[in-house]
Amino acid sequence: MTQRLFRIAAVALLTVVAAPAAAQDWSRPDPKAEPWRDARLRIGPLFFNPTFQIKDLGVDQNVFNDVPGAERRDLTGTLSMTSQAGLQVRRLLVTAQQNNSYIWFRTYTSERSVDGSLKVVGELRLGALRPWAAIERSESHARGFEIDARAGRQAPAWEFGSDIQFGWRIGATGAYRKRSQRYAEGERFEDVELREVLDYEGEEFRGHGRLQLTDFTSAVGGVDYFRMRFDRAAIRNSDDVYYFAGLESTAESRLGLNLKIGWMEQRHKDPAVQGFSGVVASGSTTFVVADVMQLRFGADRRIGLSYLERYPYYIEAGGDARTTIRFMPQFDLRFDAQLRWLSYRNTVTGTEDPRQDRSLVLGGEFGYFLGGTSGSRVGIRYEYAERTSPVALKNYKRSRFYSQFSLSF
């Protein structure tokens, strides 16, 4: 019983911590997912699963991540609603995942925003063949590691693809995705008009193969091809290729190992621009200790598009560790740490101008489950963050005490 309760809490935690990665990473729909089974409301083939949250309610000691001595504090909180609705009729599954958040600040009203996303996926589970199509749209004002400002942007996308199972544990996936990024007019960071350098349209083609090693783990490998076309900064246009191999586990795996290591080549259309060529990787593992403690470790190395016209890209790397201790059915403790680096080296002209920023985030949280099992939860969290950079104005420290409240209907 204790192990079952812990796994429910662990899944809830992973849903929260994985949300920011899900926004950036493109992955095929889970072929084994059965969201209708755990839905709070089901009427015939229709199912609905809502979650209501009041989170990050407390005092932010450094709202704008200012340098030491110039901090500005404010009372802040986030009201969010997440819902999953769907239709399941024999081999047809249609799901709609919606997330909406209202970020509130009492004094600094310029930091308030309404963010949200909607993704609709349709699948046909035909045994050896599983085609799908999806459309999504998101709007966000979240701060990033490089662009440390609440800059509004939209990211619409659509995709289609199919899994094919050849037998003897061998399968393949082919998919196409088209996406774009659009910053709102007037959004600036350090005197740079963001839409002038970062608005783009992209196409992605994927060809992946799988070999099932166990009931829960598969070896994977493949090639991704990207076409990036920028609206107003044609010098950044590129055709990129990513080759990778790794392991992936299903949600039922006790080890929960997911690992991808590959080689990325960024090939700019303008031959004078030096692109990236090197190793990129991502990995995480999750496991349970003695039925009461869940541990998760993760690390990654990837490239990103820099807003600085001087640099065509940056390299972001780091790792994180999280643990949840469910010492009683009603209570849990959560601790987490994250360390990341943001590195620049090659400029557009090919010269080297190295710079590296580092960020550290430490957090701890105590939670109480209403009713003593799962679902609705109240938490109190403390978080400390700091950033060090050779650019003086980018150095900051921040601490926050705030509450979390999650209600599952």
HELIX and SHEET records of a PDB file:
HELIX    1   1 THR A    2  GLN A   24  1                                  23    
HELIX    2   2 THR A  109  GLU A  111  5                                   3    
HELIX    3   3 LEU A  194  LEU A  198  1                                   5    
HELIX    4   4 ALA A  234  ARG A  236  5                                   3    
HELIX    5   5 ALA A  392  LYS A  394  5                                   3    
SHEET    1   A 9 LEU A  41  ILE A  43  0                                        
SHEET    2   A 9 LEU A  46  ASP A  60 -1                                        
SHEET    3   A 9 ASP A  74  VAL A  89 -1                                        
SHEET    4   A 9 LEU A  92  PHE A 105 -1                                        
SHEET    5   A 9 SER A 113  LEU A 124 -1                                        
SHEET    6   A 9 LEU A 129  SER A 140 -1                                        
SHEET    7   A 9 ARG A 153  GLN A 154 -1                                        
SHEET    8   A 9 ILE A 170  TYR A 183 -1                                        
SHEET    9   A 9 ALA A 157  GLY A 167 -1                                        
SHEET    1   B13 LEU A  41  ILE A  43  0                                        
SHEET    2   B13 LEU A  46  ASP A  60 -1                                        
SHEET    3   B13 TYR A 396  SER A 408 -1                                        
SHEET    4   B13 ARG A 377  THR A 388 -1                                        
SHEET    5   B13 GLU A 352  PHE A 369 -1                                        
SHEET    6   B13 PHE A 331  ASN A 346 -1                                        
SHEET    7   B13 TYR A 314  MET A 328 -1                                        
SHEET    8   B13 MET A 293  GLY A 304 -1                                        
SHEET    9   B13 SER A 277  VAL A 289 -1                                        
SHEET   10   B13 ASN A 258  HIS A 268 -1                                        
SHEET   11   B13 SER A 238  SER A 249 -1                                        
SHEET   12   B13 THR A 217  PHE A 230 -1                                        
SHEET   13   B13 TYR A 200  GLN A 212 -1                                        
SHEET    1   C 2 ARG A 188  PHE A 189  0                                        
SHEET    2   C 2 VAL A 192  GLU A 193 -1                                        
END                                                                             
